Amino acid sequence: WGVLPQAPDSSPSLMKRLRAAVALTQPYAPAVPPTTSSSAAAAAAQLPVQRNTQVFLPATDCEAARMVLPEDFFERSTTDIRAEAAAARHRLEKESQLTTKAHKEREAMKNQRVYTRTTIRVRMPDGYLLQGNFNAKDTVTKMMEWVNESLRIPSAFNLFPPATQDPVKDMGPSRVKGGGTVPLTLQAAGLVPNALLNLRWSLEDRSNTGPCLKDDLLHNVKTVDQA
């Protein structure tokens, strides 16, 4: 959280640019609400999702990204710190009551909302954001094929969640004993209801060879505040 002091220019246009600046660091939140009905979710999971591929300008090309924010904009207040400490204590107390792994899994499933679709954003090495919609039951492999088809020059790559060194995996262990590995769905990979991923080339000589995405996608580029 940040505290923004009252500035002489507190017009609606300034606040709109500030919101756009914050949006640059966050995954896109879909407008479709979750459902808690398993039958409704199962029916929705069978429906195709329109991909609606879009590309957004790099952060350096957006007016919001060029704004200079005061240092105290990012400072946490005493109230924020106390709230975080209280939340951490509550979380530790709750986790200490869940003594078995099975109990933890049951509690997690009980509180889990059922999402039928997800919006994926992939940040390219040149800064552009590639966005598309998927069914929550689509596989990670299908999502990575979409990324590869969007590249100007298809190349080997990995996708990383922000602030991690572990790439997104497309295969996972089967729940059936002795079943080996199975393709992971976006839901099983934790990429629902939305995700922001960073693309990194697997080959070093692919890092500086011009734009990453196809020309037809770059011709329809938008700014983040148009999302």
PyMOL commands that place a pseudoatom at each C-alpha (Angstrom):
pseudoatom trace, name=CA, resn=TRP, resi=1, chain=A, elem=C, hetatm=0, pos=[0.000, 0.000, 0.000]
pseudoatom trace, name=CA, resn=GLY, resi=2, chain=A, elem=C, hetatm=0, pos=[1.126, 3.545, -0.548]
pseudoatom trace, name=CA, resn=VAL, resi=3, chain=A, elem=C, hetatm=0, pos=[0.175, 6.924, 0.836]
pseudoatom trace, name=CA, resn=LEU, resi=4, chain=A, elem=C, hetatm=0, pos=[-0.105, 9.661, -1.781]
pseudoatom trace, name=CA, resn=PRO, resi=5, chain=A, elem=C, hetatm=0, pos=[0.032, 13.172, -0.319]
pseudoatom trace, name=CA, resn=GLN, resi=6, chain=A, elem=C, hetatm=0, pos=[-2.403, 15.789, -1.590]
pseudoatom trace, name=CA, resn=ALA, resi=7, chain=A, elem=C, hetatm=0, pos=[-0.854, 17.410, -4.629]
pseudoatom trace, name=CA, resn=PRO, resi=8, chain=A, elem=C, hetatm=0, pos=[-1.805, 20.660, -6.392]
pseudoatom trace, name=CA, resn=ASP, resi=9, chain=A, elem=C, hetatm=0, pos=[-2.763, 18.627, -9.466]
pseudoatom trace, name=CA, resn=SER, resi=10, chain=A, elem=C, hetatm=0, pos=[-5.352, 16.191, -8.056]
pseudoatom trace, name=CA, resn=SER, resi=11, chain=A, elem=C, hetatm=0, pos=[-7.430, 16.117, -11.229]
pseudoatom trace, name=CA, resn=PRO, resi=12, chain=A, elem=C, hetatm=0, pos=[-9.220, 12.974, -12.420]
pseudoatom trace, name=CA, resn=SER, resi=13, chain=A, elem=C, hetatm=0, pos=[-6.669, 12.661, -15.256]
pseudoatom trace, name=CA, resn=LEU, resi=14, chain=A, elem=C, hetatm=0, pos=[-3.812, 12.403, -12.728]
pseudoatom trace, name=CA, resn=MET, resi=15, chain=A, elem=C, hetatm=0, pos=[-5.598, 9.689, -10.768]
pseudoatom trace, name=CA, resn=LYS, resi=16, chain=A, elem=C, hetatm=0, pos=[-6.302, 7.808, -14.010]
pseudoatom trace, name=CA, resn=ARG, resi=17, chain=A, elem=C, hetatm=0, pos=[-2.588, 7.839, -14.865]
pseudoatom trace, name=CA, resn=LEU, resi=18, chain=A, elem=C, hetatm=0, pos=[-1.696, 6.676, -11.355]
pseudoatom trace, name=CA, resn=ARG, resi=19, chain=A, elem=C, hetatm=0, pos=[-4.077, 3.742, -11.650]
pseudoatom trace, name=CA, resn=ALA, resi=20, chain=A, elem=C, hetatm=0, pos=[-2.522, 2.876, -15.004]
pseudoatom trace, name=CA, resn=ALA, resi=21, chain=A, elem=C, hetatm=0, pos=[0.955, 2.956, -13.437]
pseudoatom trace, name=CA, resn=VAL, resi=22, chain=A, elem=C, hetatm=0, pos=[-0.129, 0.468, -10.789]
pseudoatom trace, name=CA, resn=ALA, resi=23, chain=A, elem=C, hetatm=0, pos=[-1.783, -1.724, -13.446]
pseudoatom trace, name=CA, resn=LEU, resi=24, chain=A, elem=C, hetatm=0, pos=[1.578, -2.188, -15.174]
pseudoatom trace, name=CA, resn=THR, resi=25, chain=A, elem=C, hetatm=0, pos=[2.765, -4.355, -12.277]
pseudoatom trace, name=CA, resn=GLN, resi=26, chain=A, elem=C, hetatm=0, pos=[-0.330, -6.503, -11.914]
pseudoatom trace, name=CA, resn=PRO, resi=27, chain=A, elem=C, hetatm=0, pos=[-1.947, -9.351, -13.843]
pseudoatom trace, name=CA, resn=TYR, resi=28, chain=A, elem=C, hetatm=0, pos=[-5.226, -8.566, -15.512]
pseudoatom trace, name=CA, resn=ALA, resi=29, chain=A, elem=C, hetatm=0, pos=[-8.241, -9.393, -13.337]
pseudoatom trace, name=CA, resn=PRO, resi=30, chain=A, elem=C, hetatm=0, pos=[-11.047, -10.948, -15.418]
pseudoatom trace, name=CA, resn=ALA, resi=31, chain=A, elem=C, hetatm=0, pos=[-14.514, -9.506, -15.141]
pseudoatom trace, name=CA, resn=VAL, resi=32, chain=A, elem=C, hetatm=0, pos=[-16.167, -12.944, -15.072]
pseudoatom trace, name=CA, resn=PRO, resi=33, chain=A, elem=C, hetatm=0, pos=[-17.127, -13.748, -11.448]
pseudoatom trace, name=CA, resn=PRO, resi=34, chain=A, elem=C, hetatm=0, pos=[-16.313, -17.128, -9.918]
pseudoatom trace, name=CA, resn=THR, resi=35, chain=A, elem=C, hetatm=0, pos=[-18.971, -19.712, -9.162]
pseudoatom trace, name=CA, resn=THR, resi=36, chain=A, elem=C, hetatm=0, pos=[-19.226, -21.937, -6.128]
pseudoatom trace, name=CA, resn=SER, resi=37, chain=A, elem=C, hetatm=0, pos=[-21.492, -24.491, -7.843]
pseudoatom trace, name=CA, resn=SER, resi=38, chain=A, elem=C, hetatm=0, pos=[-19.581, -27.567, -8.966]
pseudoatom trace, name=CA, resn=SER, resi=39, chain=A, elem=C, hetatm=0, pos=[-22.285, -28.510, -11.497]
pseudoatom trace, name=CA, resn=ALA, resi=40, chain=A, elem=C, hetatm=0, pos=[-22.291, -25.032, -13.023]
pseudoatom trace, name=CA, resn=ALA, resi=41, chain=A, elem=C, hetatm=0, pos=[-18.498, -25.037, -13.130]
pseudoatom trace, name=CA, resn=ALA, resi=42, chain=A, elem=C, hetatm=0, pos=[-18.437, -28.434, -14.846]
pseudoatom trace, name=CA, resn=ALA, resi=43, chain=A, elem=C, hetatm=0, pos=[-20.866, -27.201, -17.503]
pseudoatom trace, name=CA, resn=ALA, resi=44, chain=A, elem=C, hetatm=0, pos=[-18.925, -23.976, -18.047]
pseudoatom trace, name=CA, resn=ALA, resi=45, chain=A, elem=C, hetatm=0, pos=[-15.665, -25.898, -18.305]
pseudoatom trace, name=CA, resn=GLN, resi=46, chain=A, elem=C, hetatm=0, pos=[-16.957, -27.517, -21.503]
pseudoatom trace, name=CA, resn=LEU, resi=47, chain=A, elem=C, hetatm=0, pos=[-17.591, -24.183, -23.220]
pseudoatom trace, name=CA, resn=PRO, resi=48, chain=A, elem=C, hetatm=0, pos=[-14.912, -22.773, -25.538]
pseudoatom trace, name=CA, resn=VAL, resi=49, chain=A, elem=C, hetatm=0, pos=[-13.254, -19.514, -24.492]
pseudoatom trace, name=CA, resn=GLN, resi=50, chain=A, elem=C, hetatm=0, pos=[-12.562, -16.829, -27.074]
pseudoatom trace, name=CA, resn=ARG, resi=51, chain=A, elem=C, hetatm=0, pos=[-8.819, -16.255, -27.081]
pseudoatom trace, name=CA, resn=ASN, resi=52, chain=A, elem=C, hetatm=0, pos=[-9.075, -12.503, -27.742]
pseudoatom trace, name=CA, resn=THR, resi=53, chain=A, elem=C, hetatm=0, pos=[-5.299, -12.085, -28.134]
pseudoatom trace, name=CA, resn=GLN, resi=54, chain=A, elem=C, hetatm=0, pos=[-4.130, -8.534, -27.412]
pseudoatom trace, name=CA, resn=VAL, resi=55, chain=A, elem=C, hetatm=0, pos=[-0.771, -6.775, -27.140]
pseudoatom trace, name=CA, resn=PHE, resi=56, chain=A, elem=C, hetatm=0, pos=[0.026, -3.857, -24.850]
pseudoatom trace, name=CA, resn=LEU, resi=57, chain=A, elem=C, hetatm=0, pos=[2.822, -1.315, -25.044]
pseudoatom trace, name=CA, resn=PRO, resi=58, chain=A, elem=C, hetatm=0, pos=[6.011, -1.794, -23.015]
pseudoatom trace, name=CA, resn=ALA, resi=59, chain=A, elem=C, hetatm=0, pos=[6.037, 0.048, -19.706]
pseudoatom trace, name=CA, resn=THR, resi=60, chain=A, elem=C, hetatm=0, pos=[8.615, 2.563, -21.007]
pseudoatom trace, name=CA, resn=ASP, resi=61, chain=A, elem=C, hetatm=0, pos=[6.228, 3.626, -23.798]
pseudoatom trace, name=CA, resn=CYS, resi=62, chain=A, elem=C, hetatm=0, pos=[3.291, 4.386, -21.495]
pseudoatom trace, name=CA, resn=GLU, resi=63, chain=A, elem=C, hetatm=0, pos=[2.723, 7.838, -20.059]
pseudoatom trace, name=CA, resn=ALA, resi=64, chain=A, elem=C, hetatm=0, pos=[1.915, 6.301, -16.684]
pseudoatom trace, name=CA, resn=ALA, resi=65, chain=A, elem=C, hetatm=0, pos=[5.301, 4.557, -16.590]
pseudoatom trace, name=CA, resn=ARG, resi=66, chain=A, elem=C, hetatm=0, pos=[7.115, 7.856, -17.183]
pseudoatom trace, name=CA, resn=MET, resi=67, chain=A, elem=C, hetatm=0, pos=[5.468, 9.519, -14.216]
pseudoatom trace, name=CA, resn=VAL, resi=68, chain=A, elem=C, hetatm=0, pos=[7.759, 10.405, -11.326]
pseudoatom trace, name=CA, resn=LEU, resi=69, chain=A, elem=C, hetatm=0, pos=[6.089, 9.426, -8.060]
pseudoatom trace, name=CA, resn=PRO, resi=70, chain=A, elem=C, hetatm=0, pos=[7.227, 10.790, -4.695]
pseudoatom trace, name=CA, resn=GLU, resi=71, chain=A, elem=C, hetatm=0, pos=[9.218, 8.370, -2.537]
pseudoatom trace, name=CA, resn=ASP, resi=72, chain=A, elem=C, hetatm=0, pos=[6.592, 8.369, 0.199]
pseudoatom trace, name=CA, resn=PHE, resi=73, chain=A, elem=C, hetatm=0, pos=[4.055, 7.026, -2.334]
pseudoatom trace, name=CA, resn=PHE, resi=74, chain=A, elem=C, hetatm=0, pos=[5.518, 3.562, -1.694]
pseudoatom trace, name=CA, resn=GLU, resi=75, chain=A, elem=C, hetatm=0, pos=[5.909, 3.896, 2.079]
pseudoatom trace, name=CA, resn=ARG, resi=76, chain=A, elem=C, hetatm=0, pos=[3.780, 1.777, 4.372]
pseudoatom trace, name=CA, resn=SER, resi=77, chain=A, elem=C, hetatm=0, pos=[1.951, 3.487, 7.185]
pseudoatom trace, name=CA, resn=THR, resi=78, chain=A, elem=C, hetatm=0, pos=[1.962, 2.278, 10.808]
pseudoatom trace, name=CA, resn=THR, resi=79, chain=A, elem=C, hetatm=0, pos=[-1.574, 1.007, 10.263]
pseudoatom trace, name=CA, resn=ASP, resi=80, chain=A, elem=C, hetatm=0, pos=[-0.438, -1.053, 7.244]
pseudoatom trace, name=CA, resn=ILE, resi=81, chain=A, elem=C, hetatm=0, pos=[2.409, -2.644, 9.220]
pseudoatom trace, name=CA, resn=ARG, resi=82, chain=A, elem=C, hetatm=0, pos=[0.160, -3.522, 12.157]
pseudoatom trace, name=CA, resn=ALA, resi=83, chain=A, elem=C, hetatm=0, pos=[-2.457, -5.028, 9.835]
pseudoatom trace, name=CA, resn=GLU, resi=84, chain=A, elem=C, hetatm=0, pos=[0.181, -7.179, 8.119]
pseudoatom trace, name=CA, resn=ALA, resi=85, chain=A, elem=C, hetatm=0, pos=[1.519, -8.396, 11.468]
pseudoatom trace, name=CA, resn=ALA, resi=86, chain=A, elem=C, hetatm=0, pos=[-1.981, -9.270, 12.687]
pseudoatom trace, name=CA, resn=ALA, resi=87, chain=A, elem=C, hetatm=0, pos=[-2.725, -11.141, 9.455]
pseudoatom trace, name=CA, resn=ALA, resi=88, chain=A, elem=C, hetatm=0, pos=[0.533, -13.098, 9.779]
pseudoatom trace, name=CA, resn=ARG, resi=89, chain=A, elem=C, hetatm=0, pos=[-0.285, -14.086, 13.371]
pseudoatom trace, name=CA, resn=HIS, resi=90, chain=A, elem=C, hetatm=0, pos=[-3.775, -15.195, 12.374]
pseudoatom trace, name=CA, resn=ARG, resi=91, chain=A, elem=C, hetatm=0, pos=[-2.375, -17.266, 9.509]
pseudoatom trace, name=CA, resn=LEU, resi=92, chain=A, elem=C, hetatm=0, pos=[0.159, -18.998, 11.771]
pseudoatom trace, name=CA, resn=GLU, resi=93, chain=A, elem=C, hetatm=0, pos=[-2.487, -19.760, 14.382]
pseudoatom trace, name=CA, resn=LYS, resi=94, chain=A, elem=C, hetatm=0, pos=[-4.792, -21.244, 11.752]
pseudoatom trace, name=CA, resn=GLU, resi=95, chain=A, elem=C, hetatm=0, pos=[-2.042, -23.338, 10.162]
pseudoatom trace, name=CA, resn=SER, resi=96, chain=A, elem=C, hetatm=0, pos=[-1.006, -24.731, 13.547]
pseudoatom trace, name=CA, resn=GLN, resi=97, chain=A, elem=C, hetatm=0, pos=[-4.514, -26.158, 13.968]
pseudoatom trace, name=CA, resn=LEU, resi=98, chain=A, elem=C, hetatm=0, pos=[-4.316, -28.086, 10.687]
pseudoatom trace, name=CA, resn=THR, resi=99, chain=A, elem=C, hetatm=0, pos=[-2.221, -30.994, 11.820]
pseudoatom trace, name=CA, resn=THR, resi=100, chain=A, elem=C, hetatm=0, pos=[-2.396, -33.278, 8.788]
pseudoatom trace, name=CA, resn=LYS, resi=101, chain=A, elem=C, hetatm=0, pos=[-1.788, -32.778, 5.097]
pseudoatom trace, name=CA, resn=ALA, resi=102, chain=A, elem=C, hetatm=0, pos=[-5.177, -34.273, 4.252]
pseudoatom trace, name=CA, resn=HIS, resi=103, chain=A, elem=C, hetatm=0, pos=[-6.890, -31.839, 6.605]
pseudoatom trace, name=CA, resn=LYS, resi=104, chain=A, elem=C, hetatm=0, pos=[-5.083, -28.919, 4.974]
pseudoatom trace, name=CA, resn=GLU, resi=105, chain=A, elem=C, hetatm=0, pos=[-6.116, -30.091, 1.508]
pseudoatom trace, name=CA, resn=ARG, resi=106, chain=A, elem=C, hetatm=0, pos=[-9.751, -30.438, 2.561]
pseudoatom trace, name=CA, resn=GLU, resi=107, chain=A, elem=C, hetatm=0, pos=[-9.747, -26.937, 4.037]
pseudoatom trace, name=CA, resn=ALA, resi=108, chain=A, elem=C, hetatm=0, pos=[-8.145, -25.519, 0.893]
pseudoatom trace, name=CA, resn=MET, resi=109, chain=A, elem=C, hetatm=0, pos=[-10.736, -27.197, -1.345]
pseudoatom trace, name=CA, resn=LYS, resi=110, chain=A, elem=C, hetatm=0, pos=[-13.566, -25.999, 0.888]
pseudoatom trace, name=CA, resn=ASN, resi=111, chain=A, elem=C, hetatm=0, pos=[-12.469, -22.375, 0.599]
pseudoatom trace, name=CA, resn=GLN, resi=112, chain=A, elem=C, hetatm=0, pos=[-11.470, -22.534, -3.050]
pseudoatom trace, name=CA, resn=ARG, resi=113, chain=A, elem=C, hetatm=0, pos=[-13.584, -20.613, -5.511]
pseudoatom trace, name=CA, resn=VAL, resi=114, chain=A, elem=C, hetatm=0, pos=[-14.359, -22.322, -8.780]
pseudoatom trace, name=CA, resn=TYR, resi=115, chain=A, elem=C, hetatm=0, pos=[-13.170, -20.324, -11.796]
pseudoatom trace, name=CA, resn=THR, resi=116, chain=A, elem=C, hetatm=0, pos=[-13.973, -21.514, -15.302]
pseudoatom trace, name=CA, resn=ARG, resi=117, chain=A, elem=C, hetatm=0, pos=[-11.650, -19.199, -17.229]
pseudoatom trace, name=CA, resn=THR, resi=118, chain=A, elem=C, hetatm=0, pos=[-8.409, -17.329, -16.824]
pseudoatom trace, name=CA, resn=THR, resi=119, chain=A, elem=C, hetatm=0, pos=[-6.599, -14.396, -18.397]
pseudoatom trace, name=CA, resn=ILE, resi=120, chain=A, elem=C, hetatm=0, pos=[-2.887, -14.859, -19.065]
pseudoatom trace, name=CA, resn=ARG, resi=121, chain=A, elem=C, hetatm=0, pos=[-0.419, -12.030, -19.606]
pseudoatom trace, name=CA, resn=VAL, resi=122, chain=A, elem=C, hetatm=0, pos=[3.085, -12.768, -20.850]
pseudoatom trace, name=CA, resn=ARG, resi=123, chain=A, elem=C, hetatm=0, pos=[5.759, -10.073, -20.607]
pseudoatom trace, name=CA, resn=MET, resi=124, chain=A, elem=C, hetatm=0, pos=[8.208, -10.312, -23.510]
pseudoatom trace, name=CA, resn=PRO, resi=125, chain=A, elem=C, hetatm=0, pos=[11.935, -9.539, -23.167]
pseudoatom trace, name=CA, resn=ASP, resi=126, chain=A, elem=C, hetatm=0, pos=[11.353, -6.314, -25.146]
pseudoatom trace, name=CA, resn=GLY, resi=127, chain=A, elem=C, hetatm=0, pos=[8.651, -5.231, -22.672]
pseudoatom trace, name=CA, resn=TYR, resi=128, chain=A, elem=C, hetatm=0, pos=[5.491, -5.858, -24.689]
pseudoatom trace, name=CA, resn=LEU, resi=129, chain=A, elem=C, hetatm=0, pos=[2.630, -7.665, -22.938]
pseudoatom trace, name=CA, resn=LEU, resi=130, chain=A, elem=C, hetatm=0, pos=[0.841, -10.500, -24.739]
pseudoatom trace, name=CA, resn=GLN, resi=131, chain=A, elem=C, hetatm=0, pos=[-2.630, -11.228, -23.338]
pseudoatom trace, name=CA, resn=GLY, resi=132, chain=A, elem=C, hetatm=0, pos=[-5.120, -14.021, -24.005]
pseudoatom trace, name=CA, resn=ASN, resi=133, chain=A, elem=C, hetatm=0, pos=[-8.073, -15.811, -22.415]
pseudoatom trace, name=CA, resn=PHE, resi=134, chain=A, elem=C, hetatm=0, pos=[-8.216, -19.551, -21.681]
pseudoatom trace, name=CA, resn=ASN, resi=135, chain=A, elem=C, hetatm=0, pos=[-10.480, -22.144, -20.173]
pseudoatom trace, name=CA, resn=ALA, resi=136, chain=A, elem=C, hetatm=0, pos=[-9.276, -23.047, -16.673]
pseudoatom trace, name=CA, resn=LYS, resi=137, chain=A, elem=C, hetatm=0, pos=[-9.102, -26.676, -17.821]
pseudoatom trace, name=CA, resn=ASP, resi=138, chain=A, elem=C, hetatm=0, pos=[-6.878, -25.891, -20.811]
pseudoatom trace, name=CA, resn=THR, resi=139, chain=A, elem=C, hetatm=0, pos=[-3.401, -27.343, -20.477]
pseudoatom trace, name=CA, resn=VAL, resi=140, chain=A, elem=C, hetatm=0, pos=[-0.220, -25.393, -19.861]
pseudoatom trace, name=CA, resn=THR, resi=141, chain=A, elem=C, hetatm=0, pos=[1.036, -26.893, -23.127]
pseudoatom trace, name=CA, resn=LYS, resi=142, chain=A, elem=C, hetatm=0, pos=[-1.847, -25.271, -25.019]
pseudoatom trace, name=CA, resn=MET, resi=143, chain=A, elem=C, hetatm=0, pos=[-1.019, -21.908, -23.465]
pseudoatom trace, name=CA, resn=MET, resi=144, chain=A, elem=C, hetatm=0, pos=[2.665, -22.237, -24.391]
pseudoatom trace, name=CA, resn=GLU, resi=145, chain=A, elem=C, hetatm=0, pos=[1.713, -23.180, -27.965]
pseudoatom trace, name=CA, resn=TRP, resi=146, chain=A, elem=C, hetatm=0, pos=[-0.303, -19.944, -28.151]
pseudoatom trace, name=CA, resn=VAL, resi=147, chain=A, elem=C, hetatm=0, pos=[2.744, -17.974, -27.016]
pseudoatom trace, name=CA, resn=ASN, resi=148, chain=A, elem=C, hetatm=0, pos=[4.965, -19.733, -29.554]
pseudoatom trace, name=CA, resn=GLU, resi=149, chain=A, elem=C, hetatm=0, pos=[2.487, -19.023, -32.370]
pseudoatom trace, name=CA, resn=SER, resi=150, chain=A, elem=C, hetatm=0, pos=[2.551, -15.332, -31.433]
pseudoatom trace, name=CA, resn=LEU, resi=151, chain=A, elem=C, hetatm=0, pos=[6.336, -15.022, -31.716]
pseudoatom trace, name=CA, resn=ARG, resi=152, chain=A, elem=C, hetatm=0, pos=[7.865, -13.421, -34.794]
pseudoatom trace, name=CA, resn=ILE, resi=153, chain=A, elem=C, hetatm=0, pos=[10.540, -16.120, -34.770]
pseudoatom trace, name=CA, resn=PRO, resi=154, chain=A, elem=C, hetatm=0, pos=[9.404, -19.252, -32.880]
pseudoatom trace, name=CA, resn=SER, resi=155, chain=A, elem=C, hetatm=0, pos=[12.139, -20.109, -30.390]
pseudoatom trace, name=CA, resn=ALA, resi=156, chain=A, elem=C, hetatm=0, pos=[12.673, -22.182, -27.264]
pseudoatom trace, name=CA, resn=PHE, resi=157, chain=A, elem=C, hetatm=0, pos=[11.573, -20.318, -24.139]
pseudoatom trace, name=CA, resn=ASN, resi=158, chain=A, elem=C, hetatm=0, pos=[10.465, -20.688, -20.532]
pseudoatom trace, name=CA, resn=LEU, resi=159, chain=A, elem=C, hetatm=0, pos=[7.782, -18.794, -18.629]
pseudoatom trace, name=CA, resn=PHE, resi=160, chain=A, elem=C, hetatm=0, pos=[8.432, -17.579, -15.094]
pseudoatom trace, name=CA, resn=PRO, resi=161, chain=A, elem=C, hetatm=0, pos=[6.046, -16.103, -12.526]
pseudoatom trace, name=CA, resn=PRO, resi=162, chain=A, elem=C, hetatm=0, pos=[7.322, -12.755, -11.169]
pseudoatom trace, name=CA, resn=ALA, resi=163, chain=A, elem=C, hetatm=0, pos=[10.129, -12.897, -8.584]
pseudoatom trace, name=CA, resn=THR, resi=164, chain=A, elem=C, hetatm=0, pos=[10.755, -16.628, -9.026]
pseudoatom trace, name=CA, resn=GLN, resi=165, chain=A, elem=C, hetatm=0, pos=[13.482, -18.734, -10.618]
pseudoatom trace, name=CA, resn=ASP, resi=166, chain=A, elem=C, hetatm=0, pos=[11.265, -21.770, -11.224]
pseudoatom trace, name=CA, resn=PRO, resi=167, chain=A, elem=C, hetatm=0, pos=[9.660, -21.937, -14.686]
pseudoatom trace, name=CA, resn=VAL, resi=168, chain=A, elem=C, hetatm=0, pos=[6.048, -22.935, -15.193]
pseudoatom trace, name=CA, resn=LYS, resi=169, chain=A, elem=C, hetatm=0, pos=[5.844, -26.705, -15.709]
pseudoatom trace, name=CA, resn=ASP, resi=170, chain=A, elem=C, hetatm=0, pos=[3.609, -28.345, -18.294]
pseudoatom trace, name=CA, resn=MET, resi=171, chain=A, elem=C, hetatm=0, pos=[3.672, -31.818, -16.740]
pseudoatom trace, name=CA, resn=GLY, resi=172, chain=A, elem=C, hetatm=0, pos=[2.910, -32.992, -13.199]
pseudoatom trace, name=CA, resn=PRO, resi=173, chain=A, elem=C, hetatm=0, pos=[2.567, -36.204, -11.203]
pseudoatom trace, name=CA, resn=SER, resi=174, chain=A, elem=C, hetatm=0, pos=[-0.543, -38.260, -11.754]
pseudoatom trace, name=CA, resn=ARG, resi=175, chain=A, elem=C, hetatm=0, pos=[-2.928, -38.748, -8.822]
pseudoatom trace, name=CA, resn=VAL, resi=176, chain=A, elem=C, hetatm=0, pos=[-3.225, -42.382, -9.832]
pseudoatom trace, name=CA, resn=LYS, resi=177, chain=A, elem=C, hetatm=0, pos=[-0.627, -44.529, -8.104]
pseudoatom trace, name=CA, resn=GLY, resi=178, chain=A, elem=C, hetatm=0, pos=[2.031, -45.520, -10.591]
pseudoatom trace, name=CA, resn=GLY, resi=179, chain=A, elem=C, hetatm=0, pos=[0.483, -43.265, -13.239]
pseudoatom trace, name=CA, resn=GLY, resi=180, chain=A, elem=C, hetatm=0, pos=[3.678, -41.350, -13.986]
pseudoatom trace, name=CA, resn=THR, resi=181, chain=A, elem=C, hetatm=0, pos=[3.195, -37.769, -15.183]
pseudoatom trace, name=CA, resn=VAL, resi=182, chain=A, elem=C, hetatm=0, pos=[0.230, -36.076, -16.851]
pseudoatom trace, name=CA, resn=PRO, resi=183, chain=A, elem=C, hetatm=0, pos=[-0.297, -32.724, -18.611]
pseudoatom trace, name=CA, resn=LEU, resi=184, chain=A, elem=C, hetatm=0, pos=[-1.029, -29.953, -16.116]
pseudoatom trace, name=CA, resn=THR, resi=185, chain=A, elem=C, hetatm=0, pos=[-4.075, -27.753, -16.559]
pseudoatom trace, name=CA, resn=LEU, resi=186, chain=A, elem=C, hetatm=0, pos=[-3.818, -24.007, -16.021]
pseudoatom trace, name=CA, resn=GLN, resi=187, chain=A, elem=C, hetatm=0, pos=[-5.880, -24.460, -12.866]
pseudoatom trace, name=CA, resn=ALA, resi=188, chain=A, elem=C, hetatm=0, pos=[-3.550, -27.149, -11.492]
pseudoatom trace, name=CA, resn=ALA, resi=189, chain=A, elem=C, hetatm=0, pos=[-0.547, -24.944, -12.312]
pseudoatom trace, name=CA, resn=GLY, resi=190, chain=A, elem=C, hetatm=0, pos=[-1.982, -22.084, -10.226]
pseudoatom trace, name=CA, resn=LEU, resi=191, chain=A, elem=C, hetatm=0, pos=[-2.585, -19.816, -13.244]
pseudoatom trace, name=CA, resn=VAL, resi=192, chain=A, elem=C, hetatm=0, pos=[-6.278, -19.192, -12.490]
pseudoatom trace, name=CA, resn=PRO, resi=193, chain=A, elem=C, hetatm=0, pos=[-8.116, -16.762, -12.429]
pseudoatom trace, name=CA, resn=ASN, resi=194, chain=A, elem=C, hetatm=0, pos=[-5.252, -14.709, -13.912]
pseudoatom trace, name=CA, resn=ALA, resi=195, chain=A, elem=C, hetatm=0, pos=[-1.487, -14.763, -14.178]
pseudoatom trace, name=CA, resn=LEU, resi=196, chain=A, elem=C, hetatm=0, pos=[1.405, -12.554, -15.215]
pseudoatom trace, name=CA, resn=LEU, resi=197, chain=A, elem=C, hetatm=0, pos=[4.406, -14.476, -16.584]
pseudoatom trace, name=CA, resn=ASN, resi=198, chain=A, elem=C, hetatm=0, pos=[7.839, -13.389, -17.812]
pseudoatom trace, name=CA, resn=LEU, resi=199, chain=A, elem=C, hetatm=0, pos=[9.225, -14.985, -20.971]
pseudoatom trace, name=CA, resn=ARG, resi=200, chain=A, elem=C, hetatm=0, pos=[12.929, -15.824, -21.077]
pseudoatom trace, name=CA, resn=TRP, resi=201, chain=A, elem=C, hetatm=0, pos=[14.709, -17.311, -24.075]
pseudoatom trace, name=CA, resn=SER, resi=202, chain=A, elem=C, hetatm=0, pos=[16.330, -20.680, -23.613]
pseudoatom trace, name=CA, resn=LEU, resi=203, chain=A, elem=C, hetatm=0, pos=[19.079, -19.739, -26.071]
pseudoatom trace, name=CA, resn=GLU, resi=204, chain=A, elem=C, hetatm=0, pos=[21.290, -16.744, -25.278]
pseudoatom trace, name=CA, resn=ASP, resi=205, chain=A, elem=C, hetatm=0, pos=[21.794, -15.801, -28.937]
pseudoatom trace, name=CA, resn=ARG, resi=206, chain=A, elem=C, hetatm=0, pos=[18.028, -15.166, -29.290]
pseudoatom trace, name=CA, resn=SER, resi=207, chain=A, elem=C, hetatm=0, pos=[17.942, -12.267, -26.815]
pseudoatom trace, name=CA, resn=ASN, resi=208, chain=A, elem=C, hetatm=0, pos=[18.727, -9.306, -29.112]
pseudoatom trace, name=CA, resn=THR, resi=209, chain=A, elem=C, hetatm=0, pos=[17.223, -9.941, -32.546]
pseudoatom trace, name=CA, resn=GLY, resi=210, chain=A, elem=C, hetatm=0, pos=[14.484, -7.317, -32.818]
pseudoatom trace, name=CA, resn=PRO, resi=211, chain=A, elem=C, hetatm=0, pos=[10.803, -7.396, -31.844]
pseudoatom trace, name=CA, resn=CYS, resi=212, chain=A, elem=C, hetatm=0, pos=[9.589, -10.609, -30.234]
pseudoatom trace, name=CA, resn=LEU, resi=213, chain=A, elem=C, hetatm=0, pos=[6.004, -10.656, -31.499]
pseudoatom trace, name=CA, resn=LYS, resi=214, chain=A, elem=C, hetatm=0, pos=[4.568, -10.931, -34.998]
pseudoatom trace, name=CA, resn=ASP, resi=215, chain=A, elem=C, hetatm=0, pos=[4.037, -7.734, -36.973]
pseudoatom trace, name=CA, resn=ASP, resi=216, chain=A, elem=C, hetatm=0, pos=[0.266, -8.195, -37.246]
pseudoatom trace, name=CA, resn=LEU, resi=217, chain=A, elem=C, hetatm=0, pos=[0.007, -8.252, -33.450]
pseudoatom trace, name=CA, resn=LEU, resi=218, chain=A, elem=C, hetatm=0, pos=[2.202, -5.163, -33.047]
pseudoatom trace, name=CA, resn=HIS, resi=219, chain=A, elem=C, hetatm=0, pos=[0.056, -3.231, -35.544]
pseudoatom trace, name=CA, resn=ASN, resi=220, chain=A, elem=C, hetatm=0, pos=[-2.872, -3.408, -33.100]
pseudoatom trace, name=CA, resn=VAL, resi=221, chain=A, elem=C, hetatm=0, pos=[-0.950, -2.589, -29.943]
pseudoatom trace, name=CA, resn=LYS, resi=222, chain=A, elem=C, hetatm=0, pos=[-2.775, -0.860, -27.075]
pseudoatom trace, name=CA, resn=THR, resi=223, chain=A, elem=C, hetatm=0, pos=[-1.878, 0.893, -23.848]
pseudoatom trace, name=CA, resn=VAL, resi=224, chain=A, elem=C, hetatm=0, pos=[-2.522, -0.813, -20.506]
pseudoatom trace, name=CA, resn=ASP, resi=225, chain=A, elem=C, hetatm=0, pos=[-5.243, 1.656, -19.536]
pseudoatom trace, name=CA, resn=GLN, resi=226, chain=A, elem=C, hetatm=0, pos=[-7.231, 0.495, -22.609]
pseudoatom trace, name=CA, resn=ALA, resi=227, chain=A, elem=C, hetatm=0, pos=[-7.456, -3.072, -21.242]
for i in range(1, 227): cmd.bond("trace and resi %d" % i, "trace and resi %d" % (i + 1))
show_as sticks, trace
zoom trace
